[in-house]
Amino acid sequence: MKKTKYRGYFSEEIICRSPYPGVTAPAVRYAGNRDCDDLTFDWTCATQPMTVDDVPRCSDRDQFILLAGSDLDDLQRFDATVRLSLGPEKTERVVTAPTLVYIPKGLQYGPLVFAEVGAPIVWMNFYIAPQFSKGWKGGDYDPYFVTPNFASEIFHARTEVMGNPLSEQRWPRQQMVIPGDAMGPEGADFCLFYYAVHSPFYMMEPAHSHAQNMWLINLGGNPLDVEEFDAEIHNWWGEEAEKIVVDSTSVAHVPPGLLHRGLFFDPVRKPHVHIHAYTAPTHGKAVIVEEHVKGAGPNPASGAPVASDASEASRAPNA
């Protein structure tokens, strides 16, 4: 990735070795960028039975454990049995399908046991800063185990104002969404949008900013080599619509108030994972800026680029 004005918001040095003896595949560790560590996370691929966090622990911030399959053709496929103990009484819950587990600050948990693993499993831990953490208030554990919302059809939405396109989006066929209001009895200040990208597509939006932090996470689609990333994601940031091309496993932090535009995924030579995460229950309301910046990417004002894939599902409409 070339050095640009906004380069400091992009983190590429996130590949690491897993600290767990049973994990041989490369892992991911993101500890924040130059000016923000409100969200940190790690990513691990579990390929065999193992036990982690065998000594019960509790965090000083809210934690979210995502257990998901690694088949990008079918995000609902989960060929594993995972056991997690919660509280000082070590109440055990069994996970046999994609699940996000909300561990509020102060709640003791562990061990985490991958009892059966028939196919590689994605295991991610997200941590949000204490100011966003609600903490454990007691009660039943069941509301803290959340089943994601899945979509298996291409998402297409178009917004027009007085007959003119304001925004248009085409998202991949495989999606997994977990809103914050579904986490725990009172909700959480965290939400996750997880996409499996197989072919070129776009999210065409006008210049806008958010009131909350946003992270764009890009991971290679091979769970045994998450560093392998063979695609390009075109971003346009700032008032000047500076173009930034992401071509590696990486994380981008979009701070509150920073103008950005739609994303254009092309080429996509190998499938990969694209995640949006927010320290808020939803992506929130966007502040839209009316602009006419030539070459500002997939923006109705400047014309959407055309994907190299000629399929209807991944081609931008003619302006």
C-alpha positions in Angstrom: 0.0 0.0 0.0 1.4 3.4 -1.0 2.0 6.1 1.6 -0.7 8.7 1.6 -2.1 11.4 3.9 -4.4 8.8 5.5 -2.0 5.9 5.5 -1.7 6.0 9.2 -5.3 4.8 9.6 -4.4 1.5 7.8 -2.7 -1.3 9.6 -1.0 -4.1 7.5 1.4 -5.6 10.1 -1.2 -7.7 11.8 -0.1 -11.3 11.0 1.4 -13.2 13.9 2.0 -16.6 15.3 -0.6 -18.0 17.5 0.3 -18.5 21.2 -1.7 -21.7 21.3 0.3 -24.9 20.7 -2.6 -26.6 18.8 -2.7 -23.8 16.2 -0.2 -23.9 13.3 -1.9 -21.5 10.8 -1.0 -17.8 10.8 -3.1 -15.7 13.2 -4.1 -12.0 13.3 -3.6 -9.5 16.1 -4.8 -5.9 15.8 -4.0 -3.6 18.7 -5.3 -0.3 17.2 -3.7 2.3 15.0 -1.8 5.5 15.6 -4.4 7.3 17.6 -7.1 4.9 18.6 -7.3 1.5 20.4 -11.1 1.6 21.1 -11.3 -1.7 19.3 -8.8 -4.5 19.3 -9.2 -8.0 18.1 -7.5 -11.3 17.3 -8.3 -14.0 14.8 -7.4 -17.7 15.0 -8.2 -20.7 12.9 -9.0 -23.8 15.0 -8.4 -27.1 13.0 -8.3 -29.6 15.8 -9.6 -30.2 19.3 -7.9 -28.0 22.0 -8.6 -26.2 25.2 -7.8 -22.5 25.7 -8.2 -20.1 28.6 -8.2 -23.2 30.9 -7.7 -20.9 33.9 -10.9 -18.8 34.3 -10.4 -15.1 33.7 -12.4 -11.9 33.3 -11.6 -8.8 31.3 -11.6 -5.1 32.2 -13.6 -4.4 29.1 -16.5 -5.9 27.2 -15.4 -8.8 25.0 -17.1 -10.5 22.1 -16.2 -14.0 21.0 -17.2 -14.9 17.4 -17.2 -18.6 16.5 -17.9 -19.1 12.9 -17.3 -21.5 10.0 -14.6 -20.8 7.4 -16.6 -21.9 4.3 -17.1 -18.7 2.3 -19.6 -20.5 0.1 -21.8 -21.2 3.1 -21.3 -19.0 6.2 -23.9 -21.1 8.1 -21.8 -24.2 7.9 -20.3 -25.0 11.3 -18.8 -28.4 11.7 -17.6 -28.2 15.3 -18.7 -28.5 19.0 -17.3 -25.8 21.3 -17.9 -25.7 25.1 -17.6 -22.5 27.1 -17.9 -22.1 30.9 -19.2 -18.9 32.4 -19.3 -17.4 35.9 -17.7 -18.6 39.1 -20.0 -21.6 39.1 -18.6 -22.6 35.6 -22.0 -22.9 33.9 -21.3 -24.6 30.6 -22.9 -23.7 27.3 -22.4 -25.7 24.1 -22.0 -24.0 20.7 -22.8 -26.1 17.6 -23.6 -23.3 15.1 -22.2 -19.8 14.2 -22.5 -17.8 17.4 -21.3 -14.5 18.9 -20.8 -14.7 22.7 -20.9 -11.4 24.6 -18.7 -11.5 27.7 -19.4 -8.3 29.6 -16.6 -6.6 31.6 -16.2 -8.4 35.0 -17.9 -11.7 33.9 -15.6 -14.7 34.6 -15.3 -17.2 31.8 -13.2 -20.2 30.8 -12.2 -22.7 29.9 -13.0 -22.5 26.1 -12.9 -26.0 24.7 -12.9 -26.9 21.0 -14.2 -30.4 21.7 -14.9 -31.5 18.1 -13.6 -29.9 14.9 -14.6 -31.5 11.7 -13.7 -28.5 9.5 -11.6 -25.3 10.2 -13.3 -22.9 12.6 -12.9 -19.1 12.8 -12.4 -17.9 16.3 -12.3 -14.1 16.8 -12.0 -12.1 20.1 -13.1 -8.4 19.9 -12.5 -6.0 22.8 -13.9 -2.5 23.1 -12.6 0.3 25.3 -13.9 0.6 28.9 -15.9 3.7 28.0 -18.0 1.6 25.7 -18.3 -1.4 28.0 -21.5 -1.9 30.0 -20.2 -4.6 32.4 -21.8 -7.6 34.0 -25.0 -7.0 35.9 -25.9 -10.6 36.7 -28.8 -12.7 35.4 -29.2 -15.5 32.9 -26.4 -16.3 30.5 -28.6 -17.3 27.5 -29.1 -13.7 26.1 -25.4 -13.4 25.8 -25.2 -16.1 23.1 -26.3 -14.5 19.9 -27.2 -16.2 16.6 -26.2 -14.0 13.6 -28.6 -12.9 10.9 -27.7 -14.5 7.6 -28.4 -13.5 4.0 -27.8 -15.8 1.1 -29.0 -13.5 -1.7 -27.3 -10.6 -3.3 -28.3 -7.4 -1.5 -29.2 -4.6 -3.9 -30.5 -1.2 -2.6 -30.8 2.1 -4.6 -31.8 5.5 -3.2 -32.9 8.3 -5.5 -33.7 12.0 -4.8 -35.9 13.8 -7.4 -35.1 11.1 -9.9 -31.3 11.3 -9.4 -29.3 8.5 -7.7 -28.1 9.3 -4.2 -26.6 5.9 -3.4 -26.6 2.4 -4.6 -25.2 -0.8 -3.0 -24.6 -4.3 -4.2 -23.3 -6.6 -1.5 -22.1 -10.2 -1.8 -24.4 -13.2 -1.6 -23.0 -14.5 1.7 -23.5 -12.1 4.7 -23.6 -12.4 8.4 -24.9 -9.5 10.5 -24.9 -9.1 14.3 -26.5 -5.9 15.6 -25.6 -4.6 19.1 -29.2 -4.5 20.3 -29.3 -8.4 20.0 -26.4 -8.8 22.5 -27.4 -9.3 26.1 -30.6 -8.1 27.8 -29.6 -4.4 27.4 -27.7 -4.5 24.1 -24.0 -3.6 23.6 -22.0 -0.8 22.0 -20.7 -3.1 19.3 -22.0 -4.4 16.0 -20.5 -6.5 13.2 -21.2 -6.9 9.5 -19.3 -9.9 8.0 -19.2 -10.5 4.2 -17.7 -13.2 2.0 -16.4 -11.6 -1.2 -16.1 -13.8 -4.3 -16.3 -11.5 -7.2 -16.1 -7.7 -8.0 -18.9 -5.6 -6.5 -19.4 -2.0 -5.2 -20.9 0.0 -2.4 -21.8 3.3 -4.1 -22.4 6.1 -1.6 -22.0 9.9 -1.5 -19.3 11.4 0.7 -20.3 10.9 4.3 -19.0 10.6 7.8 -20.1 8.8 11.0 -20.5 10.0 14.6 -18.8 6.8 15.8 -15.6 4.8 15.1 -15.7 2.4 12.3 -13.3 -0.4 11.3 -12.9 -2.1 7.9 -11.3 -5.5 8.3 -10.0 -7.4 5.3 -8.8 -11.0 5.7 -7.6 -13.6 3.2 -10.2 -16.3 2.5 -8.0 -19.3 3.1 -8.4 -20.1 6.8 -5.0 -21.9 6.8 -3.3 -18.9 5.3 -5.2 -15.7 6.3 -2.3 -13.6 5.0 -2.9 -14.7 1.4 -4.9 -11.8 -0.1 -5.3 -11.5 -3.8 -7.8 -8.6 -4.4 -8.0 -4.9 -4.5 -10.3 -2.6 -2.5 -10.5 1.0 -3.7 -11.2 3.6 -1.0 -11.7 7.4 -1.4 -11.0 9.4 1.8 -11.1 13.0 3.0 -12.5 16.2 1.4 -10.0 15.7 -1.5 -11.2 12.2 -2.1 -7.7 10.7 -1.9 -7.7 7.3 -3.4 -6.3 4.4 -1.3 -6.0 0.9 -2.7 -5.9 -2.0 -0.2 -4.3 -5.1 -1.5 -3.4 -7.1 1.6 -4.8 -8.5 4.8 -5.3 -5.3 6.8 -7.5 -3.1 9.0 -8.6 0.4 8.3 -9.9 2.7 11.2 -12.3 5.3 10.0 -12.5 7.9 12.9 -15.7 9.9 13.6 -16.1 12.9 11.2 -13.7 11.6 8.5 -15.3 11.8 5.1 -15.2 8.6 3.1 -17.1 7.3 0.1 -18.2 4.0 -1.3 -15.9 1.0 -1.7 -15.1 -0.7 -5.0 -13.8 -4.3 -4.9 -12.0 -5.1 -8.2 -10.3 -7.3 -9.1 -11.1 -10.2 -6.8 -8.8 -13.0 -7.8 -9.4 -15.1 -4.7 -12.3 -14.9 -2.2 -11.7 -13.0 1.0 -13.5 -11.8 4.1 -14.6 -8.1 4.5 -15.9 -7.0 8.0 -17.4 -3.7 9.2 -17.3 -3.2 13.0 -18.5 -0.3 15.0 -18.3 0.7 18.7 -22.0 1.4 18.6 -25.2 -0.8 18.5 -25.6 0.0 14.8 -23.6 1.8 12.0 -25.6 4.9 13.0 -26.7 7.9 11.0 -24.3 9.2 8.4 -23.7 12.9 7.7 -23.9 13.2 3.9 -21.9 15.9 2.1 -23.0 17.2 -1.3 -20.0 17.3 -3.5 -18.8 17.0 -7.0 -15.2 15.6 -6.8 -14.0 14.3 -10.1 -12.8 10.7 -9.9 -14.1 10.2 -6.4 -14.8 6.6 -7.0 -18.1 4.8 -6.8 -20.1 8.0 -6.3 -23.3 8.9 -8.3 -22.0 12.4 -8.8 -18.9 11.2 -10.6 -20.1 7.9 -12.1 -19.6 4.4 -10.8 -16.7 2.4 -12.2 -17.5 -0.8 -14.0 -16.4 -4.1 -12.5 -14.2 -6.4 -14.6 -16.7 -9.2 -14.0 -19.5 -8.9 -16.5 -22.1 -10.6 -14.4 -25.2 -8.7 -13.5 -24.6 -9.3 -9.8 -21.3 -7.5 -9.7 -21.5 -4.9 -12.4 -22.2 -1.3 -11.7 -25.2 0.2 -13.6 -24.6 2.6 -16.5 -24.6 6.2 -15.4 
